[in-house]
Amino acid sequence: MPTATLTSKGQITIPIEVREELKLVAGSRIDFVWRGDAYVMIPSSHSISRLAGFFGPYEGDPVSVEDMNEAIADAMGTL
């Protein structure tokens, strides 16, 4: 398992095998997403489609944009 050490300035060097697997290059941006018990590194330069199913399947009924707008307005007390 690749390992990195945190410097006193809060920096790490991402191991080469991780950089290659994630296709990271100098200047790549990385998002850190909380998964309930750990953070996951996700290159933010990749397509949002890589996040499909990240939080599990959606099990609710479909909701229209109008219903979403109404729920937001209700929550804000503006309706």
C-alpha positions as CSV (number, residue, x, y, z in Angstrom):
1,M,0.0,0.0,0.0
2,P,1.5,3.4,-1.0
3,T,2.2,5.7,2.0
4,A,3.0,9.4,2.2
5,T,4.3,11.5,5.1
6,L,2.8,14.8,6.1
7,T,5.4,17.7,6.4
8,S,5.3,20.4,9.1
9,K,3.7,22.6,6.4
10,G,0.8,20.2,5.9
11,Q,2.1,18.9,2.5
12,I,2.5,15.4,1.2
13,T,4.1,13.9,-1.9
14,I,1.7,11.6,-3.6
15,P,3.5,8.3,-4.4
16,I,4.2,7.8,-8.1
17,E,2.0,4.7,-8.4
18,V,-1.0,6.7,-7.1
19,R,-0.2,9.6,-9.4
20,E,0.0,7.2,-12.4
21,E,-3.2,5.4,-11.5
22,L,-5.1,8.7,-11.1
23,K,-3.4,10.2,-14.1
24,L,-2.3,13.2,-12.0
25,V,0.2,15.7,-13.4
26,A,1.7,18.9,-12.0
27,G,-1.1,21.4,-11.4
28,S,-3.8,18.7,-11.0
29,R,-6.5,19.6,-8.5
30,I,-7.7,17.0,-6.0
31,D,-10.9,16.9,-4.0
32,F,-11.1,15.3,-0.6
33,V,-14.6,13.7,0.0
34,W,-15.7,12.5,3.4
35,R,-17.1,9.0,3.2
36,G,-18.3,8.6,6.8
37,D,-15.1,7.2,8.3
38,A,-12.4,8.4,5.9
39,Y,-11.5,10.9,3.2
40,V,-11.3,9.8,-0.4
41,M,-9.0,11.6,-2.9
42,I,-10.8,12.3,-6.2
43,P,-9.0,14.2,-9.0
44,S,-11.3,17.1,-9.7
45,S,-10.1,17.3,-13.3
46,H,-12.0,14.1,-14.2
47,S,-15.5,13.9,-15.3
48,I,-18.3,14.1,-12.8
49,S,-19.5,10.8,-14.1
50,R,-16.7,9.1,-12.0
51,L,-18.9,9.9,-9.0
52,A,-21.8,7.8,-10.2
53,G,-22.9,5.6,-7.4
54,F,-20.4,7.1,-5.0
55,F,-23.0,7.6,-2.3
56,G,-25.0,4.5,-3.1
57,P,-28.1,4.1,-5.3
58,Y,-30.9,6.6,-5.1
59,E,-34.0,4.8,-3.8
60,G,-36.6,7.6,-3.8
61,D,-39.2,8.5,-6.4
62,P,-38.2,10.8,-9.3
63,V,-38.6,14.5,-8.4
64,S,-39.3,17.3,-10.9
65,V,-37.4,20.6,-11.0
66,E,-40.6,22.3,-10.1
67,D,-41.0,20.1,-7.0
68,M,-37.4,20.8,-6.0
69,N,-37.9,24.6,-6.4
70,E,-41.1,24.4,-4.3
71,A,-39.3,22.5,-1.6
72,I,-36.5,25.0,-1.5
73,A,-38.9,27.9,-1.4
74,D,-40.8,26.2,1.4
75,A,-37.6,25.6,3.4
76,M,-36.7,29.3,3.0
77,G,-40.1,30.5,3.9
78,T,-40.6,32.4,0.7
79,L,-43.6,30.6,-0.7
